[in-house]
């Protein structure tokens, strides 16, 4: 689980991210999420951001950059908060 600002900056992220992608929460907090998303999924991320701005929900899969430089597919269920 994580929470981000409307412009995509990570505000909080669970410690369970570390075994998944190798990053510690402190590595990600106060940083934009988009640089950690594979270039081919950037358009998906933009579409999700637009939907969430309007209080919508989205379920999607994207590749996320791991600390070792590889990418891993992750499933995300997102909900915009107003």
LOZAGU-722826 format. One line per 10 residues: number of its first residue (from 1); their letters; for each residue x, y, z of N, C-alpha, C. Coordinates in Angstrom, 3 decimals. Example, Ala and Ser with C-alpha at 12.3 -4.5 7.8 and 13.67 -1.06 7.14 Angstrom:
% residues 2
1) AS) 13.190:-5.690:7.800:12.300:-4.500:7.800:13.200:-3.300:7.800; 12.850:-2.250:7.080:13.670:-1.060:7.140:12.900:0.030:7.870
***
This chain:
% residues 82
1) XXXXXXXXXX) 0.828:-1.165:0.000:0.000:0.000:0.000:0.882:1.241:0.000; 0.386:2.251:-0.689:1.083:3.522:-0.649:0.097:4.655:-0.869; 0.518:5.850:-0.497:-0.291:7.040:-0.711:0.596:8.060:-1.416; 0.017:8.703:-2.424:0.763:9.700:-3.187:-0.069:10.970:-3.318; 0.610:12.069:-3.551:-0.066:13.334:-3.789:-0.708:13.308:-5.177; -1.517:14.310:-5.476:-2.169:14.365:-6.787:-1.169:14.526:-7.924; 0.036:15.002:-7.631:1.054:15.101:-8.675:2.035:13.929:-8.665; 1.705:12.859:-7.939:2.452:11.618:-8.027:3.647:11.469:-7.109; 3.773:12.304:-6.103:4.878:12.183:-5.151:4.449:11.244:-4.021; 5.275:10.264:-3.730:4.961:9.285:-2.696:5.024:9.941:-1.320
11) XXXXXXXXXX) 3.916:9.850:-0.589:3.858:10.397:0.777:4.112:9.319:1.826; 3.658:8.120:1.556:3.787:7.011:2.498:3.774:5.721:1.698; 4.524:4.729:2.162:4.509:3.410:1.520:4.822:2.352:2.575; 4.154:1.230:2.481:4.333:0.153:3.446:5.728:-0.471:3.326; 6.200:-1.003:4.429:7.513:-1.656:4.436:7.532:-2.937:3.610; 6.367:-3.465:3.270:6.328:-4.686:2.456:6.829:-4.445:1.037; 7.081:-3.203:0.665:7.645:-2.907:-0.647:9.080:-3.434:-0.757; 9.792:-3.472:0.354:11.213:-3.843:0.315:11.452:-5.250:-0.231; 10.765:-6.301:0.274:11.020:-7.619:-0.320:10.527:-7.726:-1.777; 9.587:-6.891:-2.138:9.042:-6.943:-3.499:9.985:-6.333:-4.528
21) XXXXXXXXXX) 10.496:-5.135:-4.253:11.316:-4.433:-5.247:12.689:-4.001:-4.749; 12.976:-4.225:-3.468:14.297:-3.925:-2.948:14.471:-2.530:-2.372; 13.550:-1.624:-2.649:13.644:-0.270:-2.116:13.076:-0.231:-0.703; 13.710:0.510:0.176:13.159:0.778:1.503:12.172:1.940:1.367; 11.180:2.024:2.236:10.248:3.153:2.163:10.965:4.510:2.115; 12.024:4.672:2.891:12.753:5.946:2.905:13.348:6.301:1.543; 13.601:5.287:0.701:14.126:5.534:-0.650:13.067:6.133:-1.561; 11.803:5.932:-1.230:10.703:6.304:-2.115:9.892:7.501:-1.638; 9.833:7.713:-0.339:9.017:8.799:0.206:9.594:10.149:-0.220; 8.692:11.038:-0.598:8.999:12.390:-1.090:9.659:12.379:-2.466
31) XXXXXXXXXX) 9.473:11.280:-3.189:9.976:11.194:-4.564:8.817:10.901:-5.498; 8.875:11.394:-6.730:7.829:11.065:-7.694:7.843:9.564:-7.998; 6.659:9.018:-8.231:6.521:7.601:-8.531:6.897:7.289:-9.984; 6.648:8.202:-10.897:6.821:7.917:-12.327:8.218:7.449:-12.729; 9.324:7.931:-12.150:10.636:7.416:-12.560:10.843:5.931:-12.239; 10.006:5.387:-11.368:10.110:3.977:-11.009:9.237:3.089:-11.894; 8.531:3.687:-12.844:7.632:2.946:-13.737:8.311:2.786:-15.092; 8.230:1.587:-15.643:8.834:1.283:-16.936:8.361:2.292:-17.986; 9.245:2.708:-18.894:8.864:3.691:-19.914:7.620:3.300:-20.728; 7.444:2.018:-20.994:6.284:1.584:-21.783:4.968:1.695:-21.019
41) XXXXXXXXXX) 5.016:1.873:-19.715:3.794:2.012:-18.916:3.523:3.445:-18.483; 4.310:4.393:-18.949:4.105:5.789:-18.553:2.733:6.324:-18.983; 2.262:5.924:-20.144:0.936:6.383:-20.598:-0.177:5.824:-19.714; -0.017:4.582:-19.282:-0.995:3.997:-18.354:-1.027:4.832:-17.081; 0.136:5.170:-16.579:0.228:5.946:-15.343:-0.455:7.306:-15.494; -0.278:7.965:-16.627:-0.925:9.257:-16.869:-2.439:9.120:-16.879; -2.942:8.062:-17.514:-4.384:7.828:-17.551:-4.952:7.547:-16.174; -4.230:6.793:-15.396:-4.656:6.488:-14.030:-4.708:7.770:-13.211; -3.687:8.588:-13.332:-3.646:9.845:-12.571:-4.856:10.713:-12.899; -5.233:10.780:-14.160:-6.403:11.577:-14.553:-7.674:11.008:-13.937
51) XXXXXXXXXX) -7.828:9.695:-13.955:-9.016:9.063:-13.374:-9.092:9.294:-11.868; -7.964:9.188:-11.194:-7.955:9.313:-9.743:-8.207:10.749:-9.295; -7.811:11.704:-10.112:-8.057:13.105:-9.783:-9.554:13.365:-9.632; -10.344:12.631:-10.377:-11.798:12.799:-10.328:-12.452:11.857:-9.324; -11.673:11.289:-8.404:-12.215:10.404:-7.377:-12.499:8.994:-7.854; -11.949:8.614:-9.007:-12.202:7.300:-9.569:-11.364:6.196:-8.945; -11.581:4.998:-9.462:-10.824:3.806:-9.044:-10.261:3.157:-10.294; -9.083:2.555:-10.140:-8.470:1.820:-11.245:-7.728:0.614:-10.714; -7.779:-0.450:-11.489:-6.966:-1.635:-11.239:-6.132:-1.825:-12.500; -4.810:-1.984:-12.316:-3.933:-2.077:-13.479:-2.633:-2.776:-13.089
61) XXXXXXXXXX) -1.868:-3.166:-14.118:-0.550:-3.786:-13.920:0.486:-2.949:-14.631; 1.602:-2.733:-13.945:2.720:-2.016:-14.539:4.023:-2.656:-14.066; 5.086:-2.391:-14.807:6.408:-2.837:-14.389:7.053:-1.719:-13.569; 7.588:-2.112:-12.413:8.204:-1.163:-11.488:9.697:-1.472:-11.379; 10.492:-0.428:-11.367:11.942:-0.562:-11.264:12.342:-1.085:-9.891; 13.125:-2.139:-9.895:13.655:-2.694:-8.650:15.017:-2.069:-8.358; 15.423:-2.164:-7.135:16.705:-1.588:-6.724:17.877:-2.177:-7.515; 17.763:-3.442:-7.938:18.847:-4.082:-8.683:18.862:-3.720:-10.167; 17.941:-2.849:-10.591:17.905:-2.400:-11.984:16.943:-3.159:-12.873; 16.424:-4.279:-12.414:15.419:-5.028:-13.165:14.039:-4.421:-12.928
71) XXXXXXXXXX) 13.074:-4.853:-13.726:11.688:-4.441:-13.537:10.871:-5.648:-13.102; 9.864:-5.408:-12.302:8.959:-6.459:-11.842:7.529:-5.991:-12.079; 6.703:-6.917:-12.591:5.289:-6.603:-12.764:4.609:-6.539:-11.391; 3.816:-5.506:-11.191:3.020:-5.389:-9.964:1.587:-5.037:-10.349; 0.653:-5.515:-9.569:-0.760:-5.175:-9.737:-1.088:-4.091:-8.728; -1.808:-3.090:-9.183:-2.159:-1.966:-8.320:-3.664:-1.740:-8.360; -4.245:-1.586:-7.202:-5.627:-1.150:-7.057:-5.560:0.247:-6.479; -6.028:1.230:-7.206:-5.887:2.613:-6.777:-7.242:3.287:-6.650; -7.304:4.206:-5.704:-8.533:4.969:-5.499:-8.136:6.406:-5.197; -8.773:7.333:-5.871:-8.533:8.744:-5.624:-9.327:9.204:-4.407
81) XX) -8.695:9.974:-3.579:-9.361:10.523:-2.396:-9.594:12.006:-2.631; -10.759:12.440:-2.251:-11.066:13.870:-2.425:-11.219:14.555:-1.090
***
